[in-house]
Amino acid sequence: MDLHTVTGFRRARERADLALAPGERILAGGTWLFSEPQPGVTGLVDLTTMGWEPLEPLPDGGLSVAATCPIADLAGYGERTGAPLFAQCAHALLASWKIWHTATVGGNVCRAYAAAGMVALAATLDGVAVVWTPDGAEHRVPVATLVTGNGTTALRPGEVLRAVELPGAALRARTAFRKIALAELGRSGAVLTGRVDTARDGGAATFVITAATEAPTVLRYPAGVPDPDRLRADVDAVDGWYTDPLGPADWRHGVSAVLLEQIREELS
């Protein structure tokens, strides 16, 4: 899509360059930004020239994922380290090879569509968003709460997502994944994920619903994998199921309950 209203372009080299003038928009991979007209955008500020390392280890054995990290790089990390959830969540996106290698983790999180695969991944692994604020400070917020709805976030004007940090305990956990769509190549109608921490990390269980609810739904069980009746009751109590051309709310609710039970059995 030609953005015919854009008359300016800047490459960000340092943090001060991320201060936006009226009409400017941050550009990372641009796979959504260039997919439809943006009549209010008059300038672009390239975030990829900040020189951030895509993936960096954390002291606790976790992983810091730069906002500019291509989704393909993160999926490749999962394949190298034997962590299947990375590639599974990446494949949950309706995307070509080109999009996979251009779209960024941060862009997918900040666009915050209900079916955002990187939101599913981060919510399941207790990902924390590192957010740069316009005054030169930063704060951290769980990705599961940063995303407030289908296409909305808690980011305030001038704030920039710097990275998503995945803690070591979550990376050591066992995971399971299910996805369903009404069409073979259609956008996900429901993405269900689960994780059970190692005994060393407390053995807690976490189940996450995305794509079927407008914002991520995280169900936590500190004592471990719940029994089927408890899990079903908690799913039935969930709010936020929604209807769109890719599936009605009652279908999303029903398939989520079935697929989460499959995940529960797999992780038990």
C-alpha positions as a printed NumPy array, in Angstrom:
array([[  0.   ,   0.   ,   0.   ],
       [  1.425,   3.39 ,  -0.993],
       [  1.13 ,   5.812,   1.923],
       [  0.589,   8.886,  -0.181],
       [  0.234,  11.209,   2.843],
       [  3.783,  10.487,   4.068],
       [  6.201,  13.308,   3.325],
       [  8.96 ,  12.582,   5.857],
       [ 11.127,   9.667,   6.923],
       [ 13.717,   9.453,   9.712],
       [ 16.043,   6.69 ,  10.877],
       [ 16.212,   6.507,  14.658],
       [ 19.793,   6.11 ,  15.952],
       [ 19.329,   7.039,  19.61 ],
       [ 16.497,   7.259,  22.088],
       [ 15.905,  10.979,  21.553],
       [ 15.081,  10.229,  17.907],
       [ 11.963,   8.369,  19.046],
       [ 10.235,  11.599,  20.105],
       [  7.477,  11.886,  17.521],
       [  6.345,  15.053,  15.817],
       [  2.621,  15.431,  15.011],
       [  1.678,  12.952,  12.284],
       [  4.752,  10.747,  12.734],
       [  4.423,   7.026,  13.374],
       [  6.958,   4.447,  14.535],
       [  7.92 ,   1.996,  11.775],
       [  9.336,  -1.475,  12.509],
       [  8.528,  -4.269,  10.033],
       [  5.623,  -2.26 ,   8.63 ],
       [  3.607,  -5.305,   7.608],
       [  0.414,  -3.843,   9.047],
       [  1.288,  -0.177,   8.564],
       [  1.651,  -0.645,   4.799],
       [ -1.346,  -2.967,   4.481],
       [ -4.03 ,  -0.261,   4.405],
       [ -4.342,   3.518,   4.012],
       [ -3.051,   5.616,   6.929],
       [ -4.549,   9.043,   6.189],
       [ -3.337,  10.633,   9.421],
       [  0.302,   9.593,   8.993],
       [  2.66 ,  12.195,   7.508],
       [  6.023,  10.853,   8.683],
       [  7.726,   7.561,   9.58 ],
       [ 10.468,   6.94 ,  12.156],
       [ 12.393,   3.722,  11.511],
       [ 12.895,   1.78 ,  14.737],
       [ 15.015,  -0.957,  13.158],
       [ 18.029,   1.362,  12.876],
       [ 18.364,   1.546,  16.676],
       [ 20.697,  -1.441,  16.456],
       [ 19.019,  -3.591,  19.123],
       [ 20.176,  -7.201,  19.385],
       [ 17.181,  -9.379,  18.444],
       [ 17.688, -11.916,  21.241],
       [ 19.702, -11.575,  24.442],
       [ 19.983, -13.934,  27.438],
       [ 18.778, -12.821,  30.86 ],
       [ 20.581, -13.648,  34.13 ],
       [ 17.822, -16.046,  35.272],
       [ 18.075, -18.133,  32.113],
       [ 15.332, -16.161,  30.419],
       [ 15.328, -14.31 ,  27.123],
       [ 15.013, -10.654,  26.177],
       [ 13.342, -10.275,  22.786],
       [ 13.86 ,  -6.892,  21.153],
       [ 10.745,  -5.224,  19.804],
       [ 12.471,  -5.178,  16.399],
       [ 13.198,  -8.943,  16.422],
       [ 11.691, -10.569,  13.3  ],
       [  9.141, -13.256,  14.096],
       [ 11.153, -15.754,  12.032],
       [ 14.196, -15.202,  14.259],
       [ 12.198, -16.007,  17.392],
       [ 10.676, -19.111,  15.798],
       [ 14.172, -20.223,  14.816],
       [ 15.369, -19.767,  18.392],
       [ 12.621, -22.089,  19.582],
       [ 13.601, -24.739,  17.049],
       [ 17.27 , -24.543,  18.079],
       [ 16.511, -24.79 ,  21.789],
       [ 13.772, -27.413,  21.643],
       [ 11.006, -25.016,  22.692],
       [  8.141, -25.812,  20.282],
       [  5.781, -23.088,  21.488],
       [  7.78 , -20.37 ,  19.695],
       [  7.234, -21.803,  16.234],
       [  3.691, -22.955,  17.049],
       [  2.622, -19.423,  17.969],
       [  4.412, -18.005,  14.941],
       [  2.594, -20.464,  12.674],
       [ -0.712, -19.397,  14.259],
       [ -0.336, -16.178,  12.283],
       [ -1.827, -16.062,   8.799],
       [  1.42 , -14.968,   7.139],
       [  3.644, -15.694,   4.166],
       [  7.373, -16.448,   4.324],
       [  8.039, -12.784,   3.498],
       [  5.834, -11.542,   6.325],
       [  7.429, -13.974,   8.796],
       [ 10.868, -12.548,   8.001],
       [  9.76 ,  -8.903,   8.028],
       [  7.115,  -8.617,  10.733],
       [  8.484,  -7.935,  14.2  ],
       [  7.611,  -9.343,  17.59 ],
       [  7.018,  -5.841,  18.954],
       [  4.815,  -4.859,  16.057],
       [  2.622,  -7.914,  16.536],
       [  2.301,  -7.233,  20.272],
       [  1.575,  -3.523,  19.849],
       [ -0.985,  -4.064,  17.073],
       [ -2.695,  -6.298,  19.646],
       [ -5.125,  -8.131,  17.415],
       [ -6.964, -10.869,  19.306],
       [ -5.251, -13.504,  17.144],
       [ -1.754, -12.035,  17.538],
       [  0.532, -15.057,  17.816],
       [  3.248, -13.203,  19.695],
       [  0.703, -12.082,  22.292],
       [ -0.286, -15.738,  22.783],
       [  3.372, -16.693,  23.212],
       [  4.196, -13.878,  25.629],
       [  1.063, -14.364,  27.728],
       [  1.766, -18.083,  28.084],
       [  5.401, -17.535,  29.078],
       [  4.686, -14.658,  31.493],
       [  6.301, -12.198,  29.106],
       [  6.916,  -8.713,  30.463],
       [  6.914,  -5.683,  28.184],
       [  9.735,  -3.192,  28.732],
       [  8.208,   0.165,  27.804],
       [ 10.21 ,   3.327,  27.193],
       [  8.404,   6.489,  28.301],
       [  8.789,   9.947,  26.725],
       [ 10.505,  11.359,  29.844],
       [ 13.478,   9.011,  29.434],
       [ 12.336,   6.446,  32.009],
       [ 10.939,   2.965,  31.501],
       [  8.423,   0.673,  33.129],
       [  7.477,  -2.974,  32.896],
       [  4.016,  -4.46 ,  32.442],
       [  2.915,  -8.049,  31.696],
       [  2.069,  -8.451,  28.032],
       [ -1.168, -10.176,  29.076],
       [ -2.351,  -6.898,  30.644],
       [ -0.652,  -4.557,  28.163],
       [ -3.134,  -5.829,  25.579],
       [ -6.533,  -4.477,  26.625],
       [ -8.723,  -5.516,  23.691],
       [ -8.856,  -6.528,  20.045],
       [ -6.47 ,  -3.931,  18.619],
       [ -6.01 ,  -1.856,  21.792],
       [ -3.23 ,  -1.606,  24.376],
       [ -2.393,   0.29 ,  27.533],
       [  0.484,   2.106,  25.791],
       [  0.241,   5.868,  26.286],
       [  1.121,   8.495,  23.653],
       [  4.869,   8.652,  23.072],
       [  5.6  ,   5.288,  24.706],
       [  7.674,   2.742,  22.772],
       [  7.944,  -0.994,  23.355],
       [ 11.657,  -1.737,  23.809],
       [ 11.572,  -5.49 ,  24.457],
       [  9.623,  -8.452,  25.766],
       [ 11.352, -10.351,  28.571],
       [ 10.573, -14.055,  28.993],
       [ 11.601, -15.403,  32.422],
       [ 13.769, -18.476,  32.789],
       [ 11.157, -20.411,  34.79 ],
       [  8.685, -20.159,  31.907],
       [ 11.284, -21.236,  29.34 ],
       [ 12.063, -24.343,  31.411],
       [  8.387, -25.347,  31.565],
       [  6.554, -27.954,  29.492],
       [  4.056, -26.446,  27.06 ],
       [  1.167, -27.506,  24.854],
       [ -0.646, -25.783,  21.984],
       [ -3.891, -26.033,  20.032],
       [ -5.349, -23.843,  17.288],
       [ -8.536, -23.889,  15.263],
       [ -9.803, -21.823,  12.334],
       [-12.935, -22.041,  10.197],
       [-10.844, -22.117,   7.011],
       [ -7.623, -24.016,   6.334],
       [ -5.772, -20.789,   5.573],
       [ -7.99 , -18.552,   7.666],
       [ -7.052, -16.447,  10.658],
       [ -7.125, -18.328,  13.951],
       [-10.548, -18.417,  15.579],
       [ -9.118, -19.725,  18.848],
       [ -5.564, -20.283,  20.065],
       [ -5.152, -22.257,  23.286],
       [ -1.884, -22.753,  25.128],
       [ -0.773, -24.28 ,  28.387],
       [  2.338, -24.584,  30.499],
       [  3.414, -26.53 ,  33.559],
       [  6.457, -25.303,  35.445],
       [  9.142, -27.685,  36.611],
       [  9.137, -28.885,  40.209],
       [ 12.19 , -26.668,  40.743],
       [ 10.084, -23.655,  39.721],
       [  7.036, -24.585,  41.794],
       [  5.042, -26.806,  39.438],
       [  2.274, -24.275,  38.763],
       [  0.056, -24.603,  35.685],
       [ -1.046, -21.81 ,  33.355],
       [ -3.68 , -21.964,  30.599],
       [ -4.191, -19.126,  28.119],
       [ -6.972, -18.282,  25.669],
       [ -6.26 , -15.924,  22.772],
       [ -7.987, -15.234,  19.433],
       [-11.277, -16.449,  20.978],
       [-11.452, -13.606,  23.498],
       [-10.846,  -9.946,  22.735],
       [ -7.926,  -9.748,  25.166],
       [ -5.712, -12.552,  26.498],
       [ -7.363, -14.71 ,  29.155],
       [ -4.898, -16.278,  31.604],
       [ -6.011, -19.034,  33.991],
       [ -3.501, -19.852,  36.753],
       [ -3.297, -22.88 ,  39.029],
       [ -0.516, -22.596,  41.632],
       [ -1.003, -26.193,  42.826],
       [ -0.531, -27.684,  39.356],
       [ -2.772, -29.022,  36.601],
       [ -6.437, -28.73 ,  37.693],
       [ -9.055, -31.461,  37.395],
       [-11.304, -31.308,  34.305],
       [-14.345, -30.001,  36.178],
       [-12.393, -27.091,  37.657],
       [-10.918, -26.137,  34.297],
       [-14.284, -26.332,  32.527],
       [-15.945, -24.212,  35.198],
       [-13.222, -21.575,  34.871],
       [-13.553, -21.514,  31.073],
       [-17.327, -21.148,  31.348],
       [-16.815, -18.158,  33.668],
       [-14.638, -16.326,  31.151],
       [-15.915, -13.065,  29.643],
       [-14.843, -11.525,  26.367],
       [-15.897, -14.124,  23.778],
       [-16.795, -12.251,  20.623],
       [-18.374, -12.724,  17.22 ],
       [-16.894, -11.705,  13.883],
       [-16.841, -13.187,  10.345],
       [-14.248, -15.722,  11.533],
       [-16.512, -17.31 ,  14.133],
       [-19.392, -16.697,  16.555],
       [-18.831, -16.241,  20.271],
       [-20.557, -19.482,  21.278],
       [-18.389, -21.493,  18.855],
       [-15.241, -19.851,  20.216],
       [-16.34 , -20.667,  23.753],
       [-17.148, -24.277,  22.912],
       [-13.984, -25.102,  20.979],
       [-11.827, -23.395,  23.592],
       [-13.25 , -25.639,  26.311],
       [-12.61 , -28.773,  24.234],
       [ -9.082, -27.817,  23.198],
       [ -8.073, -26.672,  26.676],
       [ -9.151, -30.053,  28.019],
       [ -6.875, -31.679,  25.437],
       [ -4.041, -29.476,  26.654],
       [ -4.858, -30.35 ,  30.263],
       [ -4.628, -34.054,  29.458],
       [ -1.367, -33.573,  27.56 ],
       [  0.257, -31.709,  30.44 ],
       [ -1.078, -33.97 ,  33.22 ]])
